[in-house]
Amino acid sequence: MLPFPEGTQILDYFHCSEHVHETALCQYGATLQAAEWAESVLARLGLDMATSVIAGLKRMKPADKEAAKAVSSLITYLTNNKNRFGYRLHKGKGYPTGSGGIESSNKFICHTRIKRSGAWWLKENCNAMLRIRCAIYNGTFQRVLENYKQSKINKLK
């Protein structure tokens, strides 16, 4: 089960771009053709044409064994994440297509508290602390606290 079943999952565009450019480098070397191919693939992904891109990759004639491995890996990556594209739709809704904001928030909320000098944690306590910190930053702490109190009262009954 997903941690946020009603959330919208979006494949990080920049991570996807890295995979595409790695494949282009393996297939075409450090050439203009590699850059053009990669940009063409990314443009089609940006237009929500992942199925078309995957079909094209399956028809591709790899230059060598390394390129074949890279193409196969990219096919798997895109296939596994096919439901996480929709960049055009997401941009239209104002959603970010990169995970930088999430990664930064994670570093701020988690690492600042958990990775302090001299800090050590039991996994159970650490997860509880992170839930509290997230609730505080999300503005849901009072509701979470009330739910916790209610669950304790219900257990006593």
VMD Tcl script that builds the backbone (N, CA, C; Angstrom):
set m [mol new atoms 471]
animate dup $m
set s [atomselect $m all]
$s set {name element resname resid chain x y z} {
  {N N MET 1 A 0.840 -1.186 0.000}
  {CA C MET 1 A 0.000 0.000 0.000}
  {C C MET 1 A 0.884 1.247 0.000}
  {N N LEU 2 A 0.472 2.224 -0.742}
  {CA C LEU 2 A 1.223 3.471 -0.825}
  {C C LEU 2 A 1.032 4.288 0.448}
  {N N PRO 3 A 2.079 5.001 0.879}
  {CA C PRO 3 A 1.945 5.808 2.093}
  {C C PRO 3 A 0.944 6.954 1.939}
  {N N PHE 4 A 0.758 7.436 0.723}
  {CA C PHE 4 A -0.192 8.509 0.444}
  {C C PHE 4 A -1.051 8.076 -0.745}
  {N N PRO 5 A -2.044 7.202 -0.488}
  {CA C PRO 5 A -2.807 6.627 -1.601}
  {C C PRO 5 A -3.543 7.652 -2.453}
  {N N GLU 6 A -3.843 8.815 -1.911}
  {CA C GLU 6 A -4.536 9.839 -2.688}
  {C C GLU 6 A -3.555 10.842 -3.294}
  {N N GLY 7 A -2.270 10.627 -3.055}
  {CA C GLY 7 A -1.254 11.531 -3.577}
  {C C GLY 7 A -1.016 11.303 -5.063}
  {N N THR 8 A -0.410 12.274 -5.689}
  {CA C THR 8 A -0.048 12.182 -7.098}
  {C C THR 8 A 1.433 11.859 -7.191}
  {N N GLN 9 A 1.739 10.746 -7.826}
  {CA C GLN 9 A 3.138 10.369 -8.002}
  {C C GLN 9 A 3.641 10.902 -9.332}
  {N N ILE 10 A 4.767 11.590 -9.280}
  {CA C ILE 10 A 5.372 12.163 -10.485}
  {C C ILE 10 A 6.832 11.728 -10.515}
  {N N LEU 11 A 7.237 11.148 -11.625}
  {CA C LEU 11 A 8.630 10.743 -11.785}
  {C C LEU 11 A 9.495 11.989 -11.905}
  {N N ASP 12 A 10.518 12.068 -11.088}
  {CA C ASP 12 A 11.415 13.222 -11.115}
  {C C ASP 12 A 11.999 13.383 -12.529}
  {N N TYR 13 A 11.702 14.513 -13.153}
  {CA C TYR 13 A 12.130 14.759 -14.530}
  {C C TYR 13 A 13.652 14.719 -14.663}
  {N N PHE 14 A 14.349 15.262 -13.695}
  {CA C PHE 14 A 15.806 15.347 -13.798}
  {C C PHE 14 A 16.462 13.981 -13.626}
  {N N HIS 15 A 15.906 13.136 -12.752}
  {CA C HIS 15 A 16.428 11.777 -12.624}
  {C C HIS 15 A 16.167 10.998 -13.915}
  {N N CYS 16 A 14.980 11.166 -14.475}
  {CA C CYS 16 A 14.648 10.523 -15.738}
  {C C CYS 16 A 15.606 10.998 -16.837}
  {N N SER 17 A 15.869 12.280 -16.859}
  {CA C SER 17 A 16.776 12.863 -17.843}
  {C C SER 17 A 18.172 12.243 -17.745}
  {N N GLU 18 A 18.632 11.995 -16.537}
  {CA C GLU 18 A 19.939 11.347 -16.351}
  {C C GLU 18 A 19.968 9.976 -17.010}
  {N N HIS 19 A 18.899 9.191 -16.809}
  {CA C HIS 19 A 18.831 7.855 -17.416}
  {C C HIS 19 A 18.836 7.949 -18.942}
  {N N VAL 20 A 18.071 8.884 -19.475}
  {CA C VAL 20 A 17.994 9.048 -20.929}
  {C C VAL 20 A 19.363 9.461 -21.482}
  {N N HIS 21 A 20.021 10.403 -20.837}
  {CA C HIS 21 A 21.323 10.871 -21.332}
  {C C HIS 21 A 22.399 9.789 -21.201}
  {N N GLU 22 A 22.332 8.978 -20.168}
  {CA C GLU 22 A 23.278 7.852 -20.034}
  {C C GLU 22 A 23.112 6.876 -21.193}
  {N N THR 23 A 21.858 6.591 -21.549}
  {CA C THR 23 A 21.585 5.680 -22.660}
  {C C THR 23 A 22.076 6.292 -23.971}
  {N N ALA 24 A 21.836 7.573 -24.154}
  {CA C ALA 24 A 22.296 8.256 -25.374}
  {C C ALA 24 A 23.816 8.185 -25.493}
  {N N LEU 25 A 24.505 8.374 -24.399}
  {CA C LEU 25 A 25.967 8.316 -24.400}
  {C C LEU 25 A 26.458 6.918 -24.771}
  {N N CYS 26 A 25.819 5.896 -24.208}
  {CA C CYS 26 A 26.216 4.521 -24.527}
  {C C CYS 26 A 25.939 4.190 -25.994}
  {N N GLN 27 A 24.834 4.672 -26.524}
  {CA C GLN 27 A 24.432 4.343 -27.892}
  {C C GLN 27 A 25.195 5.160 -28.943}
  {N N TYR 28 A 25.379 6.447 -28.682}
  {CA C TYR 28 A 25.926 7.340 -29.708}
  {C C TYR 28 A 27.270 7.969 -29.351}
  {N N GLY 29 A 27.749 7.740 -28.136}
  {CA C GLY 29 A 28.978 8.394 -27.698}
  {C C GLY 29 A 28.717 9.858 -27.392}
  {N N ALA 30 A 29.766 10.597 -27.120}
  {CA C ALA 30 A 29.635 12.021 -26.793}
  {C C ALA 30 A 29.548 12.823 -28.090}
  {N N THR 31 A 28.389 12.729 -28.725}
  {CA C THR 31 A 28.191 13.364 -30.028}
  {C C THR 31 A 26.951 14.252 -30.010}
  {N N LEU 32 A 26.827 15.043 -31.058}
  {CA C LEU 32 A 25.635 15.864 -31.234}
  {C C LEU 32 A 24.413 14.962 -31.414}
  {N N GLN 33 A 24.590 13.853 -32.092}
  {CA C GLN 33 A 23.497 12.905 -32.303}
  {C C GLN 33 A 22.950 12.398 -30.966}
  {N N ALA 34 A 23.840 12.150 -29.994}
  {CA C ALA 34 A 23.409 11.696 -28.668}
  {C C ALA 34 A 22.556 12.767 -27.991}
  {N N ALA 35 A 23.008 14.011 -28.068}
  {CA C ALA 35 A 22.266 15.108 -27.442}
  {C C ALA 35 A 20.906 15.291 -28.111}
  {N N GLU 36 A 20.873 15.215 -29.430}
  {CA C GLU 36 A 19.606 15.374 -30.155}
  {C C GLU 36 A 18.651 14.229 -29.821}
  {N N TRP 37 A 19.173 13.003 -29.778}
  {CA C TRP 37 A 18.328 11.852 -29.455}
  {C C TRP 37 A 17.749 11.994 -28.052}
  {N N ALA 38 A 18.601 12.343 -27.095}
  {CA C ALA 38 A 18.151 12.481 -25.705}
  {C C ALA 38 A 17.082 13.568 -25.593}
  {N N GLU 39 A 17.304 14.701 -26.230}
  {CA C GLU 39 A 16.331 15.790 -26.159}
  {C C GLU 39 A 15.014 15.411 -26.836}
  {N N SER 40 A 15.095 14.636 -27.912}
  {CA C SER 40 A 13.890 14.164 -28.585}
  {C C SER 40 A 13.088 13.237 -27.663}
  {N N VAL 41 A 13.781 12.323 -27.004}
  {CA C VAL 41 A 13.118 11.402 -26.070}
  {C C VAL 41 A 12.484 12.189 -24.929}
  {N N LEU 42 A 13.215 13.123 -24.365}
  {CA C LEU 42 A 12.688 13.906 -23.241}
  {C C LEU 42 A 11.504 14.775 -23.666}
  {N N ALA 43 A 11.551 15.300 -24.889}
  {CA C ALA 43 A 10.425 16.094 -25.386}
  {C C ALA 43 A 9.176 15.222 -25.490}
  {N N ARG 44 A 9.328 13.998 -26.009}
  {CA C ARG 44 A 8.171 13.100 -26.112}
  {C C ARG 44 A 7.667 12.688 -24.734}
  {N N LEU 45 A 8.563 12.467 -23.798}
  {CA C LEU 45 A 8.120 12.152 -22.433}
  {C C LEU 45 A 7.383 13.345 -21.836}
  {N N GLY 46 A 7.861 14.548 -22.141}
  {CA C GLY 46 A 7.201 15.766 -21.670}
  {C C GLY 46 A 5.806 15.936 -22.245}
  {N N LEU 47 A 5.578 15.344 -23.402}
  {CA C LEU 47 A 4.262 15.389 -24.033}
  {C C LEU 47 A 3.434 14.153 -23.687}
  {N N ASP 48 A 3.856 13.429 -22.662}
  {CA C ASP 48 A 3.130 12.253 -22.165}
  {C C ASP 48 A 3.072 11.126 -23.184}
  {N N MET 49 A 4.178 10.923 -23.890}
  {CA C MET 49 A 4.251 9.883 -24.917}
  {C C MET 49 A 5.179 8.749 -24.493}
  {N N ALA 50 A 5.118 8.342 -23.228}
  {CA C ALA 50 A 6.011 7.298 -22.711}
  {C C ALA 50 A 5.844 5.990 -23.478}
  {N N THR 51 A 4.624 5.619 -23.826}
  {CA C THR 51 A 4.382 4.365 -24.550}
  {C C THR 51 A 5.093 4.381 -25.899}
  {N N SER 52 A 5.039 5.520 -26.562}
  {CA C SER 52 A 5.718 5.675 -27.847}
  {C C SER 52 A 7.238 5.593 -27.694}
  {N N VAL 53 A 7.760 6.205 -26.661}
  {CA C VAL 53 A 9.205 6.169 -26.405}
  {C C VAL 53 A 9.653 4.735 -26.148}
  {N N ILE 54 A 8.905 4.011 -25.320}
  {CA C ILE 54 A 9.252 2.620 -25.009}
  {C C ILE 54 A 9.224 1.771 -26.275}
  {N N ALA 55 A 8.212 1.968 -27.114}
  {CA C ALA 55 A 8.120 1.223 -28.379}
  {C C ALA 55 A 9.335 1.512 -29.259}
  {N N GLY 56 A 9.742 2.774 -29.337}
  {CA C GLY 56 A 10.914 3.144 -30.120}
  {C C GLY 56 A 12.188 2.516 -29.581}
  {N N LEU 57 A 12.317 2.471 -28.267}
  {CA C LEU 57 A 13.493 1.846 -27.664}
  {C C LEU 57 A 13.549 0.352 -27.976}
  {N N LYS 58 A 12.389 -0.291 -28.001}
  {CA C LYS 58 A 12.341 -1.731 -28.305}
  {C C LYS 58 A 12.746 -2.010 -29.749}
  {N N ARG 59 A 12.529 -1.043 -30.646}
  {CA C ARG 59 A 12.929 -1.202 -32.055}
  {C C ARG 59 A 14.382 -0.801 -32.301}
  {N N MET 60 A 14.980 -0.131 -31.344}
  {CA C MET 60 A 16.335 0.399 -31.513}
  {C C MET 60 A 17.353 -0.728 -31.706}
  {N N LYS 61 A 18.325 -0.495 -32.555}
  {CA C LYS 61 A 19.434 -1.429 -32.770}
  {C C LYS 61 A 20.633 -0.923 -31.963}
  {N N PRO 62 A 20.901 -1.533 -30.815}
  {CA C PRO 62 A 22.007 -1.056 -29.972}
  {C C PRO 62 A 23.360 -1.152 -30.686}
  {N N ALA 63 A 24.210 -0.190 -30.397}
  {CA C ALA 63 A 25.525 -0.115 -31.035}
  {C C ALA 63 A 26.450 -1.245 -30.584}
  {N N ASP 64 A 26.330 -1.666 -29.340}
  {CA C ASP 64 A 27.172 -2.728 -28.797}
  {C C ASP 64 A 26.514 -3.298 -27.537}
  {N N LYS 65 A 27.232 -4.171 -26.829}
  {CA C LYS 65 A 26.653 -4.803 -25.633}
  {C C LYS 65 A 26.340 -3.785 -24.537}
  {N N GLU 66 A 27.218 -2.809 -24.365}
  {CA C GLU 66 A 26.989 -1.773 -23.344}
  {C C GLU 66 A 25.731 -0.966 -23.675}
  {N N ALA 67 A 25.580 -0.625 -24.947}
  {CA C ALA 67 A 24.394 0.119 -25.378}
  {C C ALA 67 A 23.140 -0.739 -25.215}
  {N N ALA 68 A 23.242 -2.033 -25.526}
  {CA C ALA 68 A 22.089 -2.936 -25.374}
  {C C ALA 68 A 21.648 -2.991 -23.920}
  {N N LYS 69 A 22.620 -3.041 -23.017}
  {CA C LYS 69 A 22.301 -3.072 -21.586}
  {C C LYS 69 A 21.640 -1.752 -21.158}
  {N N ALA 70 A 22.158 -0.628 -21.649}
  {CA C ALA 70 A 21.606 0.686 -21.307}
  {C C ALA 70 A 20.191 0.843 -21.850}
  {N N VAL 71 A 19.961 0.408 -23.075}
  {CA C VAL 71 A 18.631 0.512 -23.686}
  {C C VAL 71 A 17.647 -0.361 -22.912}
  {N N SER 72 A 18.060 -1.586 -22.603}
  {CA C SER 72 A 17.196 -2.493 -21.838}
  {C C SER 72 A 16.862 -1.911 -20.468}
  {N N SER 73 A 17.855 -1.334 -19.826}
  {CA C SER 73 A 17.659 -0.721 -18.511}
  {C C SER 73 A 16.685 0.453 -18.595}
  {N N LEU 74 A 16.817 1.268 -19.649}
  {CA C LEU 74 A 15.916 2.419 -19.821}
  {C C LEU 74 A 14.487 1.951 -20.104}
  {N N ILE 75 A 14.340 0.896 -20.898}
  {CA C ILE 75 A 13.006 0.348 -21.164}
  {C C ILE 75 A 12.360 -0.074 -19.849}
  {N N THR 76 A 13.107 -0.794 -19.024}
  {CA C THR 76 A 12.591 -1.252 -17.732}
  {C C THR 76 A 12.227 -0.066 -16.848}
  {N N TYR 77 A 13.107 0.926 -16.786}
  {CA C TYR 77 A 12.884 2.115 -15.956}
  {C C TYR 77 A 11.609 2.855 -16.387}
  {N N LEU 78 A 11.473 3.072 -17.689}
  {CA C LEU 78 A 10.305 3.805 -18.189}
  {C C LEU 78 A 9.025 2.985 -18.031}
  {N N THR 79 A 9.111 1.685 -18.258}
  {CA C THR 79 A 7.946 0.813 -18.103}
  {C C THR 79 A 7.484 0.782 -16.648}
  {N N ASN 80 A 8.431 0.649 -15.732}
  {CA C ASN 80 A 8.095 0.604 -14.298}
  {C C ASN 80 A 7.499 1.917 -13.801}
  {N N ASN 81 A 7.814 3.015 -14.476}
  {CA C ASN 81 A 7.355 4.333 -14.038}
  {C C ASN 81 A 6.341 4.956 -14.986}
  {N N LYS 82 A 5.784 4.148 -15.876}
  {CA C LYS 82 A 4.880 4.675 -16.910}
  {C C LYS 82 A 3.709 5.465 -16.326}
  {N N ASN 83 A 3.234 5.087 -15.173}
  {CA C ASN 83 A 2.107 5.791 -14.553}
  {C C ASN 83 A 2.534 7.050 -13.801}
  {N N ARG 84 A 3.813 7.350 -13.812}
  {CA C ARG 84 A 4.305 8.520 -13.077}
  {C C ARG 84 A 4.730 9.656 -14.005}
  {N N PHE 85 A 4.402 9.543 -15.276}
  {CA C PHE 85 A 4.693 10.633 -16.204}
  {C C PHE 85 A 3.533 11.617 -16.158}
  {N N GLY 86 A 3.165 12.185 -17.247}
  {CA C GLY 86 A 2.091 13.172 -17.256}
  {C C GLY 86 A 2.621 14.556 -16.930}
  {N N TYR 87 A 3.856 14.836 -17.360}
  {CA C TYR 87 A 4.489 16.116 -17.031}
  {C C TYR 87 A 3.656 17.308 -17.488}
  {N N ARG 88 A 3.102 17.215 -18.684}
  {CA C ARG 88 A 2.319 18.342 -19.218}
  {C C ARG 88 A 1.110 18.608 -18.319}
  {N N LEU 89 A 0.409 17.548 -17.945}
  {CA C LEU 89 A -0.757 17.677 -17.067}
  {C C LEU 89 A -0.352 18.232 -15.701}
  {N N HIS 90 A 0.735 17.702 -15.138}
  {CA C HIS 90 A 1.171 18.130 -13.812}
  {C C HIS 90 A 1.624 19.586 -13.807}
  {N N LYS 91 A 2.332 19.988 -14.847}
  {CA C LYS 91 A 2.749 21.396 -14.926}
  {C C LYS 91 A 1.532 22.310 -15.015}
  {N N GLY 92 A 0.523 21.869 -15.760}
  {CA C GLY 92 A -0.709 22.645 -15.884}
  {C C GLY 92 A -1.416 22.827 -14.549}
  {N N LYS 93 A -1.253 21.856 -13.647}
  {CA C LYS 93 A -1.861 21.938 -12.320}
  {C C LYS 93 A -0.948 22.650 -11.314}
  {N N GLY 94 A 0.256 23.021 -11.778}
  {CA C GLY 94 A 1.176 23.724 -10.894}
  {C C GLY 94 A 2.024 22.804 -10.025}
  {N N TYR 95 A 2.027 21.492 -10.323}
  {CA C TYR 95 A 2.825 20.548 -9.551}
  {C C TYR 95 A 4.276 20.602 -10.022}
  {N N PRO 96 A 5.216 20.439 -9.122}
  {CA C PRO 96 A 6.615 20.378 -9.552}
  {C C PRO 96 A 6.906 19.031 -10.215}
  {N N THR 97 A 7.799 19.030 -11.194}
  {CA C THR 97 A 8.177 17.774 -11.847}
  {C C THR 97 A 9.557 17.313 -11.400}
  {N N GLY 98 A 10.096 17.988 -10.403}
  {CA C GLY 98 A 11.374 17.590 -9.816}
  {C C GLY 98 A 11.193 17.340 -8.332}
  {N N SER 99 A 12.069 16.537 -7.777}
  {CA C SER 99 A 11.939 16.174 -6.361}
  {C C SER 99 A 12.834 17.003 -5.444}
  {N N GLY 100 A 13.454 18.034 -5.979}
  {CA C GLY 100 A 14.382 18.845 -5.184}
  {C C GLY 100 A 13.747 19.425 -3.928}
  {N N GLY 101 A 12.523 19.921 -4.037}
  {CA C GLY 101 A 11.835 20.495 -2.873}
  {C C GLY 101 A 11.598 19.454 -1.796}
  {N N ILE 102 A 11.205 18.253 -2.204}
  {CA C ILE 102 A 10.967 17.163 -1.254}
  {C C ILE 102 A 12.286 16.748 -0.612}
  {N N GLU 103 A 13.323 16.603 -1.420}
  {CA C GLU 103 A 14.629 16.200 -0.888}
  {C C GLU 103 A 15.158 17.240 0.099}
  {N N SER 104 A 14.957 18.508 -0.225}
  {CA C SER 104 A 15.395 19.577 0.665}
  {C C SER 104 A 14.612 19.560 1.971}
  {N N SER 105 A 13.301 19.373 1.867}
  {CA C SER 105 A 12.468 19.297 3.076}
  {C C SER 105 A 12.863 18.116 3.939}
  {N N ASN 106 A 13.133 16.997 3.299}
  {CA C ASN 106 A 13.557 15.810 4.032}
  {C C ASN 106 A 14.842 16.094 4.799}
  {N N LYS 107 A 15.766 16.747 4.134}
  {CA C LYS 107 A 17.022 17.079 4.806}
  {C C LYS 107 A 16.773 18.018 5.980}
  {N N PHE 108 A 15.922 19.006 5.768}
  {CA C PHE 108 A 15.648 19.972 6.825}
  {C C PHE 108 A 14.925 19.328 8.002}
  {N N ILE 109 A 13.837 18.613 7.723}
  {CA C ILE 109 A 13.014 18.058 8.795}
  {C C ILE 109 A 13.707 16.875 9.470}
  {N N CYS 110 A 14.250 15.977 8.690}
  {CA C CYS 110 A 14.811 14.741 9.251}
  {C C CYS 110 A 16.248 14.892 9.717}
  {N N HIS 111 A 17.110 15.270 8.821}
  {CA C HIS 111 A 18.535 15.260 9.138}
  {C C HIS 111 A 18.906 16.259 10.224}
  {N N THR 112 A 18.255 17.413 10.201}
  {CA C THR 112 A 18.582 18.428 11.198}
  {C C THR 112 A 18.359 17.895 12.609}
  {N N ARG 113 A 17.296 17.124 12.788}
  {CA C ARG 113 A 16.973 16.612 14.118}
  {C C ARG 113 A 17.654 15.282 14.411}
  {N N ILE 114 A 17.663 14.404 13.455}
  {CA C ILE 114 A 18.099 13.031 13.679}
  {C C ILE 114 A 19.620 12.877 13.611}
  {N N LYS 115 A 20.277 13.643 12.781}
  {CA C LYS 115 A 21.711 13.452 12.572}
  {C C LYS 115 A 22.559 14.483 13.314}
  {N N ARG 116 A 22.054 14.981 14.410}
  {CA C ARG 116 A 22.826 15.924 15.212}
  {C C ARG 116 A 24.058 15.249 15.781}
  {N N SER 117 A 25.031 16.051 16.070}
  {CA C SER 117 A 26.236 15.540 16.701}
  {C C SER 117 A 25.870 14.903 18.037}
  {N N GLY 118 A 26.272 13.674 18.213}
  {CA C GLY 118 A 26.018 12.968 19.470}
  {C C GLY 118 A 24.661 12.302 19.546}
  {N N ALA 119 A 23.813 12.497 18.543}
  {CA C ALA 119 A 22.469 11.895 18.578}
  {C C ALA 119 A 22.543 10.427 18.185}
  {N N TRP 120 A 21.762 9.618 18.850}
  {CA C TRP 120 A 21.587 8.224 18.448}
  {C C TRP 120 A 20.149 7.842 18.738}
  {N N TRP 121 A 19.634 6.915 17.974}
  {CA C TRP 121 A 18.211 6.614 18.052}
  {C C TRP 121 A 17.950 5.126 17.917}
  {N N LEU 122 A 16.914 4.679 18.599}
  {CA C LEU 122 A 16.327 3.389 18.290}
  {C C LEU 122 A 15.371 3.649 17.135}
  {N N LYS 123 A 15.260 2.709 16.226}
  {CA C LYS 123 A 14.431 2.912 15.033}
  {C C LYS 123 A 12.998 3.329 15.402}
  {N N GLU 124 A 12.415 2.669 16.390}
  {CA C GLU 124 A 11.032 2.962 16.779}
  {C C GLU 124 A 10.894 4.406 17.276}
  {N N ASN 125 A 11.841 4.846 18.085}
  {CA C ASN 125 A 11.795 6.217 18.610}
  {C C ASN 125 A 12.055 7.239 17.511}
  {N N CYS 126 A 12.961 6.905 16.622}
  {CA C CYS 126 A 13.306 7.810 15.527}
  {C C CYS 126 A 12.088 8.036 14.636}
  {N N ASN 127 A 11.403 6.971 14.280}
  {CA C ASN 127 A 10.223 7.104 13.420}
  {C C ASN 127 A 9.136 7.919 14.106}
  {N N ALA 128 A 8.963 7.728 15.410}
  {CA C ALA 128 A 7.965 8.505 16.139}
  {C C ALA 128 A 8.336 9.994 16.141}
  {N N MET 129 A 9.612 10.291 16.349}
  {CA C MET 129 A 10.081 11.680 16.334}
  {C C MET 129 A 9.842 12.313 14.964}
  {N N LEU 130 A 10.120 11.564 13.899}
  {CA C LEU 130 A 9.913 12.104 12.557}
  {C C LEU 130 A 8.430 12.345 12.272}
  {N N ARG 131 A 7.562 11.468 12.759}
  {CA C ARG 131 A 6.124 11.687 12.585}
  {C C ARG 131 A 5.694 12.980 13.276}
  {N N ILE 132 A 6.213 13.219 14.468}
  {CA C ILE 132 A 5.876 14.445 15.197}
  {C C ILE 132 A 6.388 15.669 14.448}
  {N N ARG 133 A 7.647 15.632 14.008}
  {CA C ARG 133 A 8.219 16.778 13.285}
  {C C ARG 133 A 7.450 17.065 11.993}
  {N N CYS 134 A 7.091 16.006 11.275}
  {CA C CYS 134 A 6.325 16.203 10.038}
  {C C CYS 134 A 4.966 16.809 10.348}
  {N N ALA 135 A 4.317 16.331 11.397}
  {CA C ALA 135 A 3.006 16.873 11.772}
  {C C ALA 135 A 3.114 18.350 12.145}
  {N N ILE 136 A 4.176 18.715 12.828}
  {CA C ILE 136 A 4.375 20.121 13.195}
  {C C ILE 136 A 4.536 20.971 11.932}
  {N N TYR 137 A 5.401 20.537 11.018}
  {CA C TYR 137 A 5.652 21.318 9.806}
  {C C TYR 137 A 4.474 21.295 8.841}
  {N N ASN 138 A 3.661 20.230 8.881}
  {CA C ASN 138 A 2.480 20.150 8.015}
  {C C ASN 138 A 1.289 20.892 8.594}
  {N N GLY 139 A 1.388 21.300 9.856}
  {CA C GLY 139 A 0.277 21.985 10.497}
  {C C GLY 139 A -0.823 21.038 10.952}
  {N N THR 140 A -0.500 19.759 11.105}
  {CA C THR 140 A -1.503 18.770 11.509}
  {C C THR 140 A -1.248 18.223 12.909}
  {N N PHE 141 A -0.334 18.829 13.645}
  {CA C PHE 141 A 0.054 18.283 14.945}
  {C C PHE 141 A -1.127 18.141 15.894}
  {N N GLN 142 A -1.964 19.162 16.005}
  {CA C GLN 142 A -3.093 19.098 16.942}
  {C C GLN 142 A -4.021 17.935 16.610}
  {N N ARG 143 A -4.320 17.762 15.339}
  {CA C ARG 143 A -5.188 16.664 14.921}
  {C C ARG 143 A -4.538 15.315 15.214}
  {N N VAL 144 A -3.262 15.182 14.941}
  {CA C VAL 144 A -2.545 13.940 15.220}
  {C C VAL 144 A -2.543 13.655 16.721}
  {N N LEU 145 A -2.310 14.692 17.512}
  {CA C LEU 145 A -2.300 14.542 18.964}
  {C C LEU 145 A -3.673 14.110 19.474}
  {N N GLU 146 A -4.735 14.722 18.959}
  {CA C GLU 146 A -6.083 14.349 19.378}
  {C C GLU 146 A -6.405 12.903 18.993}
  {N N ASN 147 A -5.987 12.484 17.802}
  {CA C ASN 147 A -6.194 11.092 17.383}
  {C C ASN 147 A -5.438 10.133 18.294}
  {N N TYR 148 A -4.231 10.525 18.668}
  {CA C TYR 148 A -3.423 9.693 19.570}
  {C C TYR 148 A -4.108 9.564 20.936}
  {N N LYS 149 A -4.561 10.698 21.471}
  {CA C LYS 149 A -5.256 10.678 22.770}
  {C C LYS 149 A -6.501 9.796 22.701}
  {N N GLN 150 A -7.263 9.941 21.616}
  {CA C GLN 150 A -8.492 9.164 21.463}
  {C C GLN 150 A -8.192 7.673 21.374}
  {N N SER 151 A -7.117 7.308 20.684}
  {CA C SER 151 A -6.772 5.890 20.585}
  {C C SER 151 A -6.383 5.323 21.941}
  {N N LYS 152 A -5.714 6.119 22.788}
  {CA C LYS 152 A -5.359 5.674 24.131}
  {C C LYS 152 A -6.601 5.514 25.001}
  {N N ILE 153 A -7.535 6.438 24.880}
  {CA C ILE 153 A -8.794 6.357 25.645}
  {C C ILE 153 A -9.574 5.111 25.227}
  {N N ASN 154 A -9.623 4.860 23.904}
  {CA C ASN 154 A -10.347 3.687 23.402}
  {C C ASN 154 A -9.734 2.379 23.896}
  {N N LYS 155 A -8.404 2.337 24.036}
  {CA C LYS 155 A -7.735 1.136 24.525}
  {C C LYS 155 A -8.064 0.868 25.990}
  {N N LEU 156 A -8.304 1.930 26.751}
  {CA C LEU 156 A -8.625 1.789 28.174}
  {C C LEU 156 A -10.042 1.291 28.391}
  {N N LYS 157 A -10.896 1.481 27.430}
  {CA C LYS 157 A -12.309 1.100 27.589}
  {C C LYS 157 A -12.488 -0.388 27.543}
}
mol reanalyze $m
mol bondsrecalc $m
mol representation Tube
mol addrep $m
